Amino acid sequence: MKKNQRNRILQFTTIIVATFLAGSLLHAQFVPTNIEVSVWGVYFFFALSALFIYGAVEITLRLVPSNTGYAFLMGLFIKMGVFLLIYNRVLISDEPASKSVKILMLIPFFVFLAIEALGVMKVMKEAVED
């Protein structure tokens, strides 16, 4: 593993952990406590899945560089499928979810998606430059 790659992975992991801690702590302050979904659980799921997707992209870049973008897209689809499996009782139920639950689901999704996309763009840009 190159030093540059190690620094990139460490930097991404630090950003994800900081976002997880800051986001979940801030979000827990503003979300009512009587909702049926754990703020920590949602943020933990998205943080862990972001680390797995980024790791898969790094591995794919090393093994099959031409398919790195496909690995990222596949990771996103798998993440959404697993998320729906875990939280299907909240998302797909007879009674509609409250606005606070919908916001709880959407904010971390888009925050971690943006971080993942920026991290993968940086990886792919550096791979093209090398």
C-alpha positions as CSV (number, residue, x, y, z in Angstrom):
1,M,0.0,0.0,0.0
2,K,1.4,3.4,-1.0
3,K,1.8,6.1,1.5
4,N,-0.5,8.4,-0.5
5,Q,-3.2,5.7,-0.5
6,R,-2.8,5.2,3.2
7,N,-3.1,8.9,3.9
8,R,-6.2,9.1,1.7
9,I,-7.9,6.2,3.5
10,L,-7.0,7.7,6.9
11,Q,-8.3,11.1,5.9
12,F,-11.6,9.6,4.6
13,T,-12.1,7.5,7.7
14,T,-11.4,10.6,9.9
15,I,-14.0,12.6,8.0
16,I,-16.6,9.8,8.2
17,V,-16.1,9.3,12.0
18,A,-16.2,13.1,12.6
19,T,-19.4,13.4,10.5
20,F,-20.9,10.5,12.4
21,L,-20.2,11.9,15.8
22,A,-21.1,15.5,15.0
23,G,-24.2,14.6,12.9
24,S,-25.6,12.1,15.3
25,L,-25.0,14.4,18.3
26,L,-26.6,17.4,16.6
27,H,-29.4,15.5,15.2
28,A,-30.2,13.8,18.5
29,Q,-30.7,17.3,20.0
30,F,-33.3,18.3,17.5
31,V,-35.2,15.1,16.9
32,P,-38.1,14.2,19.3
33,T,-37.3,11.3,21.6
34,N,-40.5,9.5,21.0
35,I,-39.8,8.3,17.4
36,E,-39.4,4.6,16.6
37,V,-36.0,4.9,15.0
38,S,-32.6,5.4,16.7
39,V,-30.7,8.4,15.5
40,W,-27.4,6.6,16.4
41,G,-28.5,3.5,14.5
42,V,-29.2,5.4,11.3
43,Y,-26.0,7.4,11.4
44,F,-24.0,4.3,12.3
45,F,-25.4,2.4,9.4
46,F,-24.6,5.2,6.9
47,A,-21.1,5.7,8.4
48,L,-20.3,2.0,8.3
49,S,-21.7,1.6,4.8
50,A,-19.7,4.7,3.6
51,L,-16.5,3.1,4.9
52,F,-17.3,-0.2,3.2
53,I,-18.1,1.4,-0.1
54,Y,-14.9,3.5,0.0
55,G,-12.9,0.4,0.8
56,A,-14.5,-1.5,-2.1
57,V,-13.6,1.4,-4.4
58,E,-10.0,1.4,-3.2
59,I,-9.7,-2.4,-3.7
60,T,-11.4,-2.2,-7.1
61,L,-9.1,0.6,-8.2
62,R,-6.1,-1.5,-7.3
63,L,-7.4,-4.7,-9.0
64,V,-9.6,-3.5,-11.9
65,P,-9.2,0.3,-12.4
66,S,-11.6,0.5,-15.3
67,N,-14.5,-0.7,-13.2
68,T,-14.1,1.6,-10.2
69,G,-17.2,3.7,-11.0
70,Y,-19.3,0.5,-11.3
71,A,-18.1,-0.6,-7.9
72,F,-19.2,2.6,-6.4
73,L,-22.6,2.4,-8.0
74,M,-23.0,-1.2,-7.0
75,G,-22.1,-0.3,-3.4
76,L,-24.8,2.4,-3.4
77,F,-27.4,0.0,-4.6
78,I,-26.5,-2.6,-2.0
79,K,-26.5,0.1,0.7
80,M,-30.0,1.2,-0.2
81,G,-31.2,-2.4,-0.4
82,V,-29.8,-3.3,3.0
83,F,-31.2,0.0,4.5
84,L,-34.6,-0.9,3.2
85,L,-34.3,-4.4,4.7
86,I,-33.3,-3.1,8.1
87,Y,-35.8,-0.2,8.3
88,N,-38.7,-1.6,6.2
89,R,-41.1,-1.6,9.1
90,V,-40.7,2.2,9.4
91,L,-40.4,3.1,5.7
92,I,-43.0,0.6,4.3
93,S,-45.8,0.5,6.7
94,D,-49.6,1.0,6.7
95,E,-49.4,4.3,8.6
96,P,-47.1,6.9,7.0
97,A,-43.9,7.9,8.8
98,S,-43.8,11.3,10.5
99,K,-41.9,14.1,9.1
100,S,-39.2,13.9,11.8
101,V,-38.6,10.2,10.9
102,K,-38.4,11.1,7.2
103,I,-35.9,13.9,7.9
104,L,-33.9,11.5,10.2
105,M,-33.6,9.1,7.3
106,L,-32.8,11.7,4.5
107,I,-30.3,14.0,6.2
108,P,-27.6,11.4,7.0
109,F,-28.2,9.7,3.6
110,F,-27.4,12.8,1.6
111,V,-24.6,13.9,3.9
112,F,-22.8,10.6,3.7
113,L,-23.6,10.2,0.0
114,A,-21.9,13.6,-0.7
115,I,-18.9,12.6,1.4
116,E,-18.6,9.2,-0.4
117,A,-19.0,10.8,-3.8
118,L,-16.3,13.4,-3.1
119,G,-14.0,10.7,-1.7
120,V,-14.4,8.5,-4.8
121,M,-13.9,11.5,-7.1
122,K,-10.7,12.3,-5.3
123,V,-9.5,8.7,-5.6
124,M,-10.4,8.5,-9.3
125,K,-8.8,11.8,-10.1
126,E,-5.6,10.8,-8.4
127,A,-5.6,7.5,-10.3
128,V,-5.9,9.3,-13.6
129,E,-3.1,11.7,-12.7
130,D,-0.8,8.8,-11.8
